[in-house]
Amino acid sequence: MMIEILIFTYNRPKNLKRSIEYWSSCNYKVIIADGSKNVYQGNLPNNFEYFHLPGTSLLERTIFLANKTNSEYAVFCADDDFHSINGINKSVNFLKKNNDYASVQGLFLRVGEKHDPQSILFGTGYTSNISVNTKNFKLINEILLKELNKLKFSLCYSVMRKEVFKIYLKVLEGI
């Protein structure tokens, strides 16, 4: 499979169920790392893998997911995140045509923040940009590690190349 959706969750079975229902409409491989005390009891489609990792931190589950991916492209999601399937496909097509980009993130709409349930935020999520020629990864590895650490939230909500994802894993392991 070319794209994997990597979902982390913790003690929110209703959110996880809703997320599973949403992602079951696509043909991507979906991998779930659940740090909840109780194992998820719902049904999983055939393209899903579920790992019950009770008591693990968000960072540990994220590293676990990063180590599980084998796809060409990956997308991190929390159990309450819903990326546009069409947007993911367009992002992959963009990355295929533009080798100097490491990841792609479109616009997002965030509705109902805890502090203001009726708020709507529209934005990109990027705090800065990096353009990378993936053919020269070995030469720029140290620079990338420093820069990717600054962009960890942007990368969490983007489609990223496998090579970038593996570097991102190194950043996470170093935190």
N, C-alpha and C positions, 0 to 999 in steps of 0.2 A: 504494500500500500504506500502511496506517495505522501499522504498527509496523516499525521496522528494528532488527535486532540487529547491533551493531558489535563485531567481534572483532579484537583485536590479538594478534599472536604473534611469537615470535622463537626460531628454532632448536629448535623442538619439534614436528617433523612428526607424531609419534605422537599428541601432544595435539591437534594441529590436525585430524588425521584423525578422532579420536574426537569432537571438537567438531562437525565437519561432519556426521558420522553422526547425532549427537544433533539438531542443528538442522534437518536435512533432513526431519524428521517434521512440521515446522510449515510454514505457508504465509507466514511473514514473509519480507521481504527481508533477506538476510544479507550484510554487507559485511565483508571480511577485509583487514586491512593487515598484511602479513608483512614484517618487517625482516630475515629470515634471509638468509644468503649465497646459499643454493640455493633455487630456485623450488620450490613445492609441486608434486609430480608426480601427485597423486591426482585423481580425478574430482570435479567439482562439480555439484550439482543446478542446475536452471535458475534458481532464485530466489536464487542466490549470485553475488556479484561478488568477484573476488580481485585484489588489487593487490600486486605484489612490489616492495617498497621497501627493497632491501638497504642495510644500514648506518645506517638511520634509528633514532633514539632512540624510546623509548616515548612520550615527549611529542610528538615529531614525528608518530608514527603515530596518536596520539590526536587531534591537531589535524586530520590528514588525514581521519580517519573523521568527525569532527564536521563538516567542510566537505562531505563526501559525502552526508550525510543530507538527505532531502527529505520525510521522513514526518512525521506529526502527533506521533508518540511514538517515542522511541529508548531503547535499552538497551545500555550498554557491557558487554562481557564479555572477559575474558582467555581464552586457549585452553583453560584448565582450569576455567572457570566454567560451571555448568549451572543456569540459572534454570528454575523450574517454568513450563512453557508455560501451564498453567491459572492460575498466579499472575500471570503477565504479563497475561493476558486480564482477570483480576479487577482488576488495577491500572489498566488502561486504562478499564474500566467505572467504577471509583471516580473517576478523574480527570475523566471525562465528566460525572459528576454533581456534582463538587465543584471548581468553578472556582477556589477560593481556595487549592488545593494545587498546588504546583509539581512535585512528584515523589512517588512512592510506592515504599517499600521494605518488603517483608515480612520475616518472620523467616528466618534462615538457619541452616544446619547446616554447619559446617566440620569435616571429618574428616581426621586425620592430618597435623598440622603437622610441619614438618621436625624441630623440636627434640623432638617427642614423637609418633611415628607412630601411637600408639594413642589419642591424645587426640580428644575430641569437644567442639566449642565450639558453643553454641546462643545466639543473640542477634539483635539488630536491626541493629547496625552504625551506627546513628545516634549522633552525639555531641552534637548539639543539633538544634533544629527551627526551621523558618522557615515562616510562613504568608504567602502572597503573593496579592493580588488581581491577576491577570494583565491586567486592564483598565487598571491604573495603572502599567505597567512603566516608562514614560518618567520618571515622577516619582520612582521608587525605584531607578533603575538603579545609581547609585553605591553605595547601601547593599547592594543585591543582590550586586554584584561583590565587595564585601568579605566578605559572609557566605558566598557560594557558595565562595569560596576556602577557607574554613574547613571546608566540607562536601564537599570534592572526592571523598573516598573514599566517603562515603555516596551521592553522586550517581552515582558509577561503577557502583554495583550497585543501581540503581533504575530504574524506568520514569519517564522525565521527558518533559515537554511540549517541543515543538519550540522554543517561545520561550525556555524555560529553558535548553535545550540550546545555543542560540545565545549566550546570555549566558555559559554555562559555557565555551564556546569562547573568548570574549574573556578570561576569567580564565586559561585555559590559555595563550593567546598572550602574556599579560602576565607569566607566571612566568619 
